Amino acid sequence: MRKPLVAAVFALALAGAGTAPAVAASAPAADPASVGKGADTDTITSEVSDLVTSTTATVGRITQPSAQAVNFAGTVSLSNCSGSVVRMPDSEDNDPALVMTNGHCLESGFPAAGEVIVDQASSRTFGLLNSAGSRVATLRASKISYGTMTDTDVALYQLTTTYAQIKSSYGIDALTLNDTHPTAGTAISVVSGYWKRIYSCNVDGFAYRLKEGDWTWKDSVRYTSACNTIGGTSGSPVVDAATNKVVAVNNTGNEDGERCTVNNPCEVDASGNVTVRQGINYAQETYQIPACFGVDNKLDLSASGCVLPKP
């Protein structure tokens, strides 16, 4: 879990996306505020970010042709992270829309291990992107429906607008969460609304437990090495390239080869054996989320099949 530097933005604008990862990855790993693949809210403004949108989107399309089936429509940019407008398989068009990102991207800071946030008022804003990665609207939250960094790393905001209103005004559909467990070998795309960049790779496998600093996550998705996500990609939807459904939310990676420290998650198997994979990145599965949301997209942690941690 890490954040990019201001220099990364200008390097990106001047030299293209290919030079950005090395600069972004140089953020100090020891700073607790850099946990995750979020971005520092004080180092970049939305205006500066939008200046490089065209460059990053163009370079991304040239260098990553395999991602053409997946685009930016429905993704959002946050002040420090990426995210997406999502719906459950049973959501109705007139339900209040939801935005999904990481728990470590919450404006209130990182939830402590064991902490779960439910129905907390919020007026946070999100930049809605179209298929080309251009910002077409600002969406606003009414509350944080759910947020945690325990067992998973996810936050879901309820918006003041419905799916139908977003579709009618901007012609953009929400991304649908898949409600089945992802499969190893699946071709995926990690779509960053912050950087307006798409990373394409495959699901390499799953970590029984992924431990980073004080936090432990269950059954995490491990990417193949081609998804070399950087700071600012936290909260990006992980999209199945064949179905265009969301199977996970991008959240971290091992930067320096350290063992289980901040910015250096380690895998722990069922027997307690620890494996460190430097340069490999991870996401948290989202298939378990739909069971916890009912009519009108209302959170119900007591619903049958809901296994998300409770307060």
Summary of the structure (lengths in Angstrom):
residues: 311
radius of gyration: 17.5
end to end distance: 23.6
largest distance: 52.3
contacts: 1146
relative contact order: 0.19
helix: 19%
strand: 35%
